[in-house]
Amino acid sequence: SSPGLPCLFLAMSQAGAAAPGSQEAPLMLPTRSMRTSSGNQHLDGIEGATSIKAELTAAVPHLCDAATYRGARQLLTTKLGGAANLHRELVFSGFVDPISNCLTLNAKPFNVFAHVAQGLVVQPGMESEQEALGKYKSKYIVCCNRQENDLHWDSSDPGWKFKASMARRHRFLTTKDLHFQWFNALVFGLVSPEDGGLTPKGAFAEVQEMKAAALHYARNIGGWSDQVGLFVNVFGHNSVNSLFIHILDMTVLGPSFEALSYKNCPLDCVLKVLEEEATAPPSPMVSATLSSARPKERLSLGRRTHFFEGTDGATSVKAEIVSRIPVLRDPSTLREARRLLIEELGGSSAIKEELTRVGFIDRQSDTLNTGTKPLNIFARIASGVLSQPGMEAENAALGNYQDRFTICRNIPEKDEHWDSEDPAWVGQASMARRHRFLTTKDLHWQWFNALVFGLVPTTEGGSDIDTAIKVVEALKGAALTFVSNTAGWSDQIGLFFHIFGHNSVNSLHLHVIDMSELGPGFKKMHYKNCPLDAVLKVLREEHSMLTLPVPLSSGISDGAATSPVAAASGDGIRHTQSMGGREDLVDVNVGGQVFMTISRRTFRAAPESSLLFKMFALCTSSSLPRDSEGRVFLDLPPRSFGQIIDTLRLIALADASQVVQRGTFNCQAENFEFWTLAEILGVKDFLSKGQSGQGGLLQSPGFKGSIA
């Protein structure tokens, strides 16, 4: 299990069900691939996985030889729905077009090798290297790494360990054929012929040609030795969702090669398995076509308008959140996660679609599933399907709360190793001598995780922010009642959520921890232990925005649109009446990678003399360039522009007694980029010193501090 996964000690009520943590039979490796499945199988939900990609990573943590490659293909075809189900995942995340079955060439998600293969991105200085491909250059293209990654190929700095090129001479070979069947070695030969896929025999021949092209390049480019290594990163361990074969000169390897050895699968291992499958007897099972998804679902996938960036090859909202917000433990990062979800990732409906697609939510009732595939431990306990021996007295300690909530415990050996310094237990064992979990008996999906509290529309059975606050307050009251009625607990109690993305179980579980005796696991999990009070703070902020009076200067008539998202006006403004107040919203496309919706109130927090204020604070943005969707297009660095906007947001919202400070930067390059852009936009002097708040929306009784 992953760090922090609460493997629970359960008494299974069904015959034949194995308790979590029990020893499973070893994975049986096939002698050939079977193109099977209906395309609709549910995941096991290992580590709370909501995607095939995450499930494969958890089930096959090392994928670097023929045996593990063979096993991954069998896992895909026999348990994960086959190539058809993987196709649906890539359509859902925007990497594959559902009509053409080819990789997309959009700005979001941005698929770099696909763009290079089609000539939409040109790497300077690489034209001559294409000539080294000889006759193969019509089908394939050679790509280079980022210059800084090449320069640090032999760096011992841990910061470059997983980023730098793996050798002094390191290139990538990709294909110009963007059909889904070639996006990754996992699906070679598994896409049905009805969808234009090749058989394992045909795929074997194609991969042989890829190998020949790579070796031809290495022989003809000059400067390379005859010791050339060819490797692929199989889906689950890939960071880009289009084909790339690593071409390495094995005589001059860097530290990154060893660091990534767990996922460097030799191309010869792929060929070995494909040859096995090509010569095996025909499969008696029928393969699913890529169009076998439910008609309504297929239509829905094809019409999706929110696609995330696909950071590190993310194919799920969950993975995208982890990549974008690697530390999520306080109000600011929770606030950012909810903003990211609403503004960029499609809102709560995108998470619901993701959880439903892999089986965590029942399509008919909108409640969490309590079956075993995927296994959702806390939902099963809360529903009474599973019980934990000896927990009756502890649940009685909840008092009046026991009708709404349930107390759960970890498995005994994880409790026993709470203070172990053994790396095998740190992050696996309980986080303290006394560590329990509190979950809810209400299985409506809106309560599965704190990220979506109050964000599910009431028209879909969701509760408003006010109700969400009351639920969190009740959880706090229940947890404190439990510890006060249970012997041995101190008065130093910590209550923590793991926010979606960093959660290992997709049903609500509040960590109840006695802070007087913490184990090393608590420090290990510190990056994702988000206090309950942080959740309450953010929800109360949002509630205060709901009750704001309508500004007299809003300029919106009584006949203005009142739906959450109204049609854009001629100058690109969306008039809304969301969050209880009317305000003008501007849709902005920053650098073709980040899409933001920003209120004019935020722009008005900037100095009136600044370029940023003049462009957006007033209704004068109609002359600005637009993208194909009518959004204002700004050819600016997305990261730094977003940081400037977030700082202005806090200034616009904070009380006058609060001082907003610009946060810290991860590196000197980020610092330089931020202040250069701030100077261009005319806000450098303004942001270089703390600014008093202008709004009073974040006011806390008695607080006279600074916000960083």
Secondary structure, DSSP 8 states (H G I E B T S, - for coil): --TT------B--STT---TTS--------SS------S------GGG--SHHHHHHHH-S---SHHHHHHHHHHHHHTS-HHHHHHHHHHHTTSB-TTT-BB---SSS--HHHHHHTTSS--TT-HHHHHTTGGGGGTEEEE---HHHHHTTT---GGGTTTS-SBSSEEEEEES--BGGGS-GGGTTTS-GGGT---HHHHHHHHHHHHHHHHHHHHHHSS--S-EEEEE--TTS-SSSS--EEEEETTSB-HHHHHTTTT-EEHHHHHHHHHHHHHS---SS----TT-S-HHHHHHHHT-------GGG--SHHHHHHHH-S---SHHHHHHHHHHHHHTS-HHHHHHHHHHHTTSB-TTT-BB--SBTTB-HHHHHHHTSSB-TT-HHHHHTTGGGGGTEEEE---HHHHHTTT---TTTTTTS-SBSSEEEEEES--BGGGS-GGGTTTS-GGGT---HHHHHHHHHHHHHHHHHHHHTSTT--S-EEEEE--TTS-SSSS--EEEEETTSB-HHHHHTGGG-EEHHHHHHHHHHHHHHHT----TTS---TTS--SSS--B-TTSEEEE-GGGS-EEEEEEEETTTEEEEEEHHHHTTS-TTSHHHHHHTSS-GGGS-B-TTS-EEE-S-HHHHHHHHHHHHHHHHS-TT-EE-----SSHHHHHHHHHHHHHTT-HHHHTS-EE-SS-TT--TT---EE-
